[in-house]
């Protein structure tokens, strides 16, 4: 059919919103996109400076030359596996819009399960203190702060570039006064005496030998610092499990996102510390193991 953003011949049908969506969906479906229609809608809405829903109320409208030029570049880059979230600069997570750059991992729906589990317990506290380790874009800390008005949060990341994005997201959602950002490796930037009611983390947990088999948009564009975690994928998780009890209040809880294949390993690591009173593996909506929930004695 040709390039949806390119010049059209006098005999060709006009490039309407509908036609561009159909062409782009078909094109991306042959270029390893798992969600070609969704990608096409997000990219065209970005090129037109509108909401996705507005595409459907302007299906027959001819797209301007300038907007088609923007769309051409976006489609070319998406076909080369660049993540949509980086192309448009944002991603929805937990019904909130978060700024995205290549400095941060694109949040996945599975991580929402982690937040839901924590909120269910934390809402029983009047003013819970919560630590988010490996905060990345800040999506976990900000989502919790938005949904738990009495909570105070500390968010830690080893990447200064990631923390800059996280601060922007906290500011955008009006919770910057309740989220403290610290740069450092896991618990290192905390005072030794600091204790929290909840610690939550979506750490790196991809095995070294899995990196080459990741989808190209992840492998080629997302930060390896936020993914790679040694030969077993446990380098960071092992330290989190071992060190978290020293920063939890009596009766405190640890939540860590994991790979489904790591469930038995993390249970074993928790048992080895002797610090956890209860250990549970959380499953997502698809029934897959997705997170560790461990509690220390009250």
C-alpha positions, 0 to 999 in steps of 0.5 A: 500500500505504500508509506502512510506518511508519504506523498500520495498520488492523485489516483490514490485514496486519501490517507485518512485516520482509518487508512493509516491505522489499517496500514500501520497495523498490518505493517507492524504485525510483520515487524515483531510487534505483539500489539500492532493495532494498539501500537498504531493507535498510540503512535497516530494519536501522538502524531496528531496530538490527540487522545486515542479515543479521538481517532475513532471520532475522526476516522474519515478525516484526512491526516495532514502532511506534517502529521504524516511525516511525524507518523512515518518516523514513528512507524519506522522506529517502531518497526526497528523495535524501539519501544512505543513508550520511548517513542511517545515519551509516556506509558500508562500504569496503574491508571496513571500516566508516567513519563518514559525515557530510555533511562528507565524500564517500561513498566509491565502490567504484572507489577500492578499486582505487586502494588495491589498486594501492598495497598491491601495491607498498607491501608490498615496503617494510618501513616505507613512508611514505605521503601521502594528499592530499584524505583526506576521511573518511580511508577511504583512509589508514585502509584502508591503515594497517589492511592495512599494519601497518608503514606510517606515513601522513600525511593532508591535507585542506583541510576541518577538518570532514572531518578531524574525521571522518577522525580518528574513523575512524582511532580506530575502527580503532585506527590513530590512532597511525600516521596523522598528520592535517594541515589545508591545501591539498594539499602546503601543510601539509608541510615542504618537505623531507618525502618519501614513498614513495607519494602517493595521492589521490582529488581533486575531478575533476568538470568545472564543467559536469557538476555540474548533471547529477550524480545528485541525491543527489550534487549536492544533498547531498555536499560540492561542495568534494570534487567540483568541479574547474574547466572541465576537472575538472583544477584539482586533478589538475594541481597534484598531478601538478606538485607530487608529485615534490617530495615523493616519494623516489627511485623513489616512486609517485603514485596519483590517481583520475581520470575515464575521460575524463581519461586522455589529459589526465593522461598529457600533464600527467605528460609535461610535468613531465619528472619521471616515469619511468613513467606508467600508466593503471589500469583498474577491474574493468569495464575503465574507466580509473579512476586514474593511476599515475606513478613517478619515477626511482629 
